[in-house]
Amino acid sequence: MNADEQFAHVTRGCVDLVNADDLKKKLSSGKTLTVKLGADPTSPDLHLGHSVVLGKMRAFQDLGHNGVLVIGDFTASIGDPSGRDSTRPVLSIEKIRENAKTYTEQAFKILDPQKTEIRFNSEWLVPFVGGNGEFKGGTACGLLSALSKITVSQVLEREDFKNRMAQGSPISMLEILYPVFQGYDSVALKADIELGGSDQIFNLLVGRGMQKDYGQEAQVVLTMPLLVGTDGARKMSKSYGNYVGLHDEPGDMFGKVMSISDSLMLSYYELLTAENIDAVKAMHPMEAKKKLAGIIVARFHGDAAAKAALDGFNNVFSKHELPQEMQTVSVPSGTTVSGAVFAAGFAESKKEARRLVEQGGVKLNGEKISETVLAFEGKAVLQVGRRRFCELQIQ
């Protein structure tokens, strides 16, 4: 690829790009660039939403550049709201390290291990906070010198902080310091480019400013959209139940992708694949969606698993057949429909199970069923949504 083609390749689908001219110069310089992506391992599981920005790092790696995945073992103990209504729970260092292990294992399903460096930011933030850092023209404590360059009004311009202040929700001083810590990550690594979700734009820009204060060339900032979940309404999140997990079984992953709307499908193609969007638009929506689901399953489980998932989907939904294999769930006498949904693992809470029943998303032996006590002889097929099945038996 020439420089223009490389630029188009790595900026596809991005939301923010600061600064485009700098990126073009860096790409055409022939230098191996340091591309930074920070991740606070507050959860061990990744989903397709995480894969958007990981995929962008892989795009840079495919051009020969090095990716540095920064595990925020230090910052995860502080909590960055990033658009949330409240602070993240504080995790123990043991839990953070445990999450980081599974996080990185899943990340390598996307990243090139040979071009990825894993770093923990406690390596440089502990001395930074403790006073062993040396800030250009500043005092003995790196943190205090950094803080002298950033105003309170700048930090409080963050939209999530504004919203919480308007609601009277507390904001801790540690949260206010979070952008400084993330910014110093870029200083410590001398990052050429930093990637992140669009909700991280403020923190990434702080990194640019801090690099200038340290006499470094300011990093290019490139943000990606937050992938909308399968519900088509909110960003993908495990807490919303609208996610496609990287550890999902192939058939489940295929079915979840098939459940998204046709309009959302185009966004998934742009953010999760390198397919030509015009060619996708020319396809029949059902076939295009099957292709998308196959691409995603193949990426995380292999081509054979993708083909088996497609065959399974066609058998169940195109030919209206039941899955060849279903788990058997035994429930005690007196169990309600929502209780069976929860017992089968088709809802993360009893409240969610009741909601599924109320919305007409639950069938028993092919017929929609409302909330009632289960009563049948032998076994019955419980179906939740379009893709989840199990055999029920009453003990």
DRENMARMAR-680380 format. One line per 2 residues: number of its first residue (from 0); for each residue x, y, z of C-alpha. Coordinates in pm, 1 decimal. Last residue first. Layout:
REM DRENMARMAR-680380
NUM = X,Y,Z | ...
This chain:
REM DRENMARMAR-680380
394 = -3881.9,-3343.7,3868.9 | -4033.7,-3156.9,3578.2
392 = -3852.0,-3194.9,3247.6 | -3747.8,-2921.0,3011.0
390 = -3559.9,-2965.2,2685.5 | -3359.2,-2660.9,2581.7
388 = -3362.5,-2399.2,2308.8 | -3209.0,-2058.7,2240.8
386 = -3209.6,-1918.6,1886.2 | -3521.1,-1722.5,1802.9
384 = -3612.3,-1577.2,2138.8 | -3640.9,-1818.9,2427.7
382 = -3755.0,-2169.8,2340.3 | -3850.3,-2438.4,2591.3
380 = -3907.8,-2782.4,2442.9 | -4117.5,-3012.1,2662.2
378 = -4038.7,-3342.2,2833.3 | -4254.4,-3603.0,3002.1
376 = -4598.2,-3477.5,3106.3 | -4683.4,-3109.7,3130.7
374 = -4758.7,-2841.8,3390.1 | -4545.2,-2531.3,3430.4
372 = -4682.5,-2265.5,3662.9 | -4785.4,-1957.8,3468.9
370 = -4634.9,-1651.8,3301.4 | -4743.0,-1639.9,2939.1
368 = -4666.5,-1896.2,2670.4 | -4603.1,-1862.7,2301.2
366 = -4641.7,-2197.0,2126.6 | -4359.9,-2399.3,1968.1
364 = -4340.8,-2668.5,2234.8 | -4320.3,-2399.7,2501.8
362 = -4240.7,-2053.7,2371.2 | -4084.8,-1744.8,2530.1
360 = -4036.0,-1402.0,2368.9 | -4385.2,-1274.0,2432.0
358 = -4270.9,-950.7,2595.6 | -4407.1,-1060.2,2935.1
356 = -4203.8,-1383.9,2916.7 | -3881.5,-1198.4,2838.5
354 = -3951.4,-948.2,3118.0 | -4005.9,-1231.1,3366.7
352 = -3665.5,-1376.7,3274.0 | -3498.8,-1034.4,3312.0
350 = -3636.9,-1007.1,3665.3 | -3525.5,-1360.2,3743.5
348 = -3170.9,-1259.0,3653.8 | -2907.2,-1336.0,3391.0
346 = -3159.5,-1483.1,3150.8 | -3138.7,-1790.4,2925.3
344 = -2948.2,-1988.4,3187.2 | -3193.5,-2277.6,3183.0
342 = -3288.1,-2207.2,3546.0 | -3374.6,-1846.9,3452.8
340 = -3606.5,-1952.8,3171.6 | -3753.3,-2222.2,3398.5
338 = -3829.1,-1965.1,3668.9 | -3984.9,-1740.1,3405.9
336 = -4221.0,-2024.3,3309.7 | -4305.3,-2091.6,3673.0
334 = -4174.0,-2385.4,3874.4 | -4434.1,-2565.7,4085.9
332 = -4273.3,-2908.8,4050.2 | -3895.9,-2882.0,4048.0
330 = -3695.8,-2806.1,3731.9 | -3477.9,-3036.8,3522.9
328 = -3295.7,-2884.1,3227.0 | -3191.2,-3098.1,2931.0
326 = -2942.3,-2937.2,2693.6 | -3028.4,-2948.5,2327.6
324 = -2858.9,-3121.0,2034.4 | -3005.0,-3162.9,1687.1
322 = -3152.6,-2815.0,1700.6 | -3524.3,-2808.6,1616.4
320 = -3628.4,-2777.5,1254.1 | -3798.3,-2482.6,1090.5
318 = -3616.0,-2537.9,760.5 | -3483.5,-2181.5,737.5
316 = -3468.6,-2120.5,1111.0 | -3348.6,-2439.7,1278.2
314 = -3180.6,-2623.1,993.0 | -3039.5,-2305.5,837.3
312 = -2892.2,-2196.8,1169.0 | -2728.8,-2533.0,1227.0
310 = -2579.2,-2532.7,878.4 | -2443.4,-2181.1,932.6
308 = -2297.6,-2278.6,1271.0 | -2133.8,-2586.9,1116.9
306 = -1979.9,-2369.3,843.5 | -1848.0,-2119.5,1099.4
304 = -1704.9,-2398.2,1315.3 | -1516.8,-2538.5,1016.9
302 = -1383.5,-2193.4,924.3 | -1228.7,-2119.7,1264.1
300 = -1355.1,-2028.1,1611.7 | -1282.7,-1656.7,1665.1
298 = -1244.7,-1523.7,1313.0 | -1462.0,-1796.2,1161.0
296 = -1752.4,-1695.5,1386.9 | -1720.7,-1330.7,1281.4
294 = -1693.3,-1403.2,908.9 | -1982.7,-1650.5,922.7
292 = -2210.2,-1401.4,1101.1 | -2129.0,-1140.9,836.7
290 = -2195.4,-1386.7,552.8 | -2525.3,-1485.6,709.4
288 = -2613.9,-1116.6,737.4 | -2534.9,-1054.6,373.3
286 = -2744.3,-1354.6,274.0 | -3041.4,-1226.2,471.7
284 = -2998.6,-869.9,343.6 | -2982.6,-978.0,-25.5
282 = -2650.7,-846.3,-155.3 | -2592.3,-510.5,-327.9
280 = -2544.1,-335.6,7.4 | -2258.0,-577.0,84.8
278 = -2082.9,-487.9,-241.2 | -2111.3,-117.1,-156.3
276 = -1970.6,-187.8,191.2 | -1656.0,-358.9,62.5
274 = -1555.0,-602.9,335.2 | -1272.6,-518.9,578.8
272 = -1470.3,-642.3,877.6 | -1577.2,-542.2,1231.0
270 = -1648.3,-169.9,1210.4 | -1782.3,-140.7,855.0
268 = -1962.2,-475.2,850.7 | -2108.5,-413.9,1195.0
266 = -2240.8,-75.0,1080.9 | -2400.1,-238.9,777.8
264 = -2567.2,-500.2,1001.9 | -2721.2,-225.7,1213.9
262 = -2940.4,-129.1,920.4 | -3047.8,-490.9,857.9
260 = -3139.7,-538.8,1223.7 | -2949.4,-773.8,1453.0
258 = -3070.0,-1128.5,1527.8 | -2835.6,-1297.6,1279.7
256 = -2538.0,-1177.1,1483.7 | -2681.5,-1341.6,1794.0
254 = -2744.3,-1665.6,1604.5 | -2387.0,-1692.4,1478.5
252 = -2243.5,-1628.8,1827.2 | -2476.6,-1887.8,1978.5
250 = -2382.7,-2144.7,1716.8 | -2011.1,-2074.4,1755.4
248 = -2013.2,-2088.6,2139.5 | -1959.3,-1749.9,2298.1
246 = -1602.2,-1678.5,2416.2 | -1569.2,-1360.1,2209.2
244 = -1899.1,-1252.1,2361.9 | -2179.4,-1107.7,2149.3
242 = -2351.1,-847.7,2365.6 | -2701.3,-717.9,2426.5
240 = -2742.2,-839.1,2786.3 | -2731.8,-479.1,2910.1
238 = -2467.4,-555.4,3175.5 | -2262.4,-743.4,2917.4
236 = -2242.0,-428.1,2712.8 | -2281.3,-332.2,2348.4
234 = -2385.1,31.7,2322.0 | -2758.6,85.9,2345.1
232 = -3044.2,74.5,2095.7 | -3006.9,-190.7,1827.0
230 = -3082.5,-469.8,2075.9 | -2780.0,-658.4,1940.4
228 = -2550.8,-396.9,2086.5 | -2429.7,-77.4,1923.2
226 = -2051.9,-68.2,1881.4 | -1896.6,237.1,2047.4
224 = -1741.3,430.4,1761.6 | -1362.1,440.3,1715.9
222 = -1110.6,698.7,1829.1 | -779.7,803.6,1676.2
220 = -540.0,1037.7,1856.6 | -201.5,1109.0,1697.3
218 = 64.4,1145.4,1964.2 | 233.7,1475.6,2041.4
216 = 607.9,1486.3,1976.4 | 786.7,1481.4,2309.2
214 = 925.3,1770.3,2516.1 | 763.3,1652.8,2837.3
212 = 504.8,1930.1,2821.2 | 427.4,1826.7,2461.2
210 = 369.5,1469.3,2579.0 | 136.7,1597.5,2848.3
208 = -77.8,1781.5,2595.8 | -114.3,1481.3,2368.5
206 = -200.8,1257.4,2666.2 | -472.2,1500.9,2773.4
204 = -615.6,1454.4,2424.0 | -646.5,1081.2,2486.2
202 = -831.6,1140.2,2812.2 | -1082.2,1371.5,2645.2
200 = -1144.6,1135.9,2350.9 | -1221.9,832.9,2568.3
198 = -1595.3,807.9,2492.5 | -1509.0,768.7,2123.4
196 = -1338.9,440.5,2206.1 | -961.4,434.4,2207.9
194 = -642.3,439.6,2005.8 | -320.8,625.5,2078.0
192 = -59.6,693.8,1811.4 | 310.2,779.6,1830.8
190 = 341.8,671.4,2193.4 | 651.5,773.6,2386.5
188 = 571.7,482.1,2619.3 | 612.6,673.7,2945.8
186 = 456.1,987.2,2798.2 | 158.4,794.9,2661.6
184 = 98.8,631.4,3000.6 | 125.0,981.1,3148.1
182 = -198.3,1070.8,2972.3 | -377.6,779.5,3133.6
180 = -260.3,895.1,3475.2 | -359.7,1255.4,3407.8
178 = -698.3,1146.0,3270.9 | -760.5,953.0,3598.2
176 = -687.0,1244.1,3830.5 | -1049.0,1360.0,3830.1
174 = -1153.8,1005.1,3911.6 | -916.2,999.7,4207.3
172 = -1063.5,1328.1,4330.6 | -1398.8,1153.6,4361.1
170 = -1709.4,1261.7,4175.2 | -2033.7,1248.8,4373.3
168 = -2376.5,1248.1,4207.6 | -2578.2,1569.2,4237.2
166 = -2757.2,1501.1,3911.3 | -2608.0,1810.4,3746.6
164 = -2265.0,1707.7,3879.2 | -2312.5,1360.6,3730.1
162 = -2404.7,1498.9,3390.8 | -2112.1,1740.6,3380.4
160 = -1870.2,1464.6,3482.7 | -1998.5,1243.7,3201.0
158 = -1966.4,1526.8,2949.5 | -1606.3,1602.9,3038.0
156 = -1570.3,1979.1,3074.3 | -1488.2,1918.5,3441.3
154 = -1133.3,1823.4,3348.9 | -1069.3,2147.4,3161.9
152 = -1226.5,2356.7,3438.4 | -996.6,2193.7,3694.8
150 = -692.5,2311.3,3498.7 | -405.8,2096.0,3373.8
148 = -38.9,2205.5,3364.7 | 15.0,2225.3,3741.4
146 = -122.8,1871.7,3767.5 | 172.4,1738.5,3569.5
144 = 417.1,1901.9,3808.6 | 237.6,1755.3,4107.7
142 = 238.9,1408.0,3951.2 | 607.6,1412.7,3858.9
140 = 711.3,1507.2,4211.6 | 1043.4,1688.4,4229.8
138 = 904.1,2012.0,4090.1 | 870.8,2116.5,3729.3
136 = 1076.3,2239.4,3435.6 | 1044.6,1908.3,3251.6
134 = 884.6,1659.5,3491.5 | 1117.2,1419.2,3668.0
132 = 957.1,1105.1,3807.8 | 1058.5,958.7,4141.3
130 = 788.7,1145.4,4330.8 | 568.7,860.5,4446.9
128 = 292.4,931.0,4197.1 | 523.3,893.2,3897.8
126 = 712.5,608.8,4069.9 | 386.1,410.6,4097.1
124 = 267.6,528.3,3754.7 | 564.0,385.7,3562.2
122 = 540.3,10.2,3616.2 | 185.4,42.7,3754.5
120 = 95.8,89.2,3388.3 | 120.2,-281.8,3308.4
118 = 269.4,-350.5,2964.0 | 188.3,-612.1,2700.3
116 = 380.7,-571.9,2374.7 | 218.3,-681.3,2052.1
114 = 387.8,-734.8,1715.3 | 456.8,-1107.8,1741.8
112 = 126.4,-1167.4,1921.0 | -67.0,-1019.9,1624.2
110 = -391.9,-890.7,1771.8 | -739.3,-1035.7,1714.2
108 = -758.9,-1370.1,1898.2 | -470.2,-1224.9,2096.4
106 = -720.8,-1001.3,2274.8 | -887.9,-1311.7,2421.5
104 = -569.1,-1423.8,2596.2 | -502.0,-1063.4,2698.0
102 = -836.0,-1031.8,2874.6 | -803.7,-1376.1,3034.9
100 = -476.4,-1275.9,3201.5 | -585.7,-920.6,3278.1
98 = -891.0,-1045.6,3466.7 | -672.2,-1249.6,3701.4
96 = -432.4,-957.2,3744.9 | -720.4,-723.3,3831.3
94 = -868.2,-978.1,4071.0 | -537.2,-1013.3,4258.1
92 = -489.8,-634.5,4262.1 | -825.4,-605.1,4435.6
90 = -1102.3,-431.3,4246.5 | -1263.5,-93.1,4314.3
88 = -1615.9,-80.3,4173.8 | -1657.7,152.0,3876.4
86 = -1785.1,498.6,3952.3 | -2135.7,609.2,3872.9
84 = -2359.1,704.9,3581.4 | -2121.7,570.0,3320.7
82 = -1995.2,787.6,3039.1 | -1629.7,699.3,3076.7
80 = -1663.2,647.1,3455.8 | -1288.0,589.1,3512.1
78 = -1217.0,382.6,3820.6 | -925.1,410.1,4061.9
76 = -802.5,51.4,4109.4 | -829.1,-0.5,3736.0
74 = -582.0,287.6,3696.0 | -292.7,93.4,3849.7
72 = -357.7,-243.5,3682.2 | -429.9,-54.7,3362.7
70 = -310.7,-309.5,3109.3 | -143.9,-117.1,2829.9
68 = -156.3,-302.5,2498.9 | 139.3,-175.5,2297.3
66 = 106.2,-237.7,1925.1 | 406.4,-227.8,1693.3
64 = 381.4,-120.4,1329.2 | 432.6,-338.3,1021.6
62 = 128.2,-244.7,814.2 | -59.7,-546.4,949.2
60 = 17.3,-409.8,1295.7 | -167.5,-87.8,1214.0
58 = -476.9,-283.9,1109.2 | -438.0,-500.3,1422.1
56 = -467.8,-185.1,1633.4 | -793.4,-107.9,1454.0
54 = -916.2,-460.0,1522.4 | -851.5,-407.6,1891.9
52 = -1061.3,-89.8,1866.0 | -1358.2,-277.2,1722.2
50 = -1290.6,-601.8,1913.7 | -1398.8,-447.1,2242.6
48 = -1752.9,-406.9,2111.2 | -1741.3,-764.6,1983.4
46 = -1719.2,-892.1,2340.5 | -1442.8,-937.3,2596.8
44 = -1464.6,-1117.2,2928.8 | -1244.0,-1084.3,3235.4
42 = -1403.9,-760.9,3360.8 | -1242.5,-455.2,3524.1
40 = -931.4,-513.6,3314.4 | -859.0,-144.5,3241.2
38 = -742.4,-135.2,2880.9 | -515.4,117.1,2712.3
36 = -423.9,106.1,2344.3 | -93.3,242.0,2215.8
34 = 49.7,232.6,1865.0 | 427.7,271.1,1856.4
32 = 530.4,338.9,1497.9 | 795.8,163.1,1291.6
30 = 941.6,452.8,1092.8 | 906.5,463.8,713.8
28 = 811.7,830.2,737.0 | 501.5,795.4,517.2
26 = 281.7,666.0,798.4 | 408.6,926.8,1043.6
24 = 353.2,1211.7,797.0 | 0.6,1095.3,715.5
22 = -77.2,1065.1,1087.0 | 48.8,1415.9,1156.1
20 = -169.3,1555.2,877.3 | -476.0,1378.7,1020.6
18 = -436.5,1515.4,1373.4 | -630.3,1433.1,1581.2
16 = -873.4,1184.9,1423.5 | -1211.7,1137.4,1588.4
14 = -1491.6,902.4,1481.0 | -1307.4,626.5,1292.2
12 = -1479.4,391.7,1047.1 | -1181.5,350.5,815.2
10 = -884.3,547.6,947.9 | -628.7,264.8,928.7
8 = -701.6,162.1,569.2 | -751.5,513.1,430.8
6 = -412.1,620.2,568.5 | -244.8,306.5,435.0
4 = -394.2,372.1,91.4 | -266.6,731.1,97.7
2 = 79.9,619.4,209.7 | 114.4,355.8,-62.6
0 = 0.0,0.0,0.0
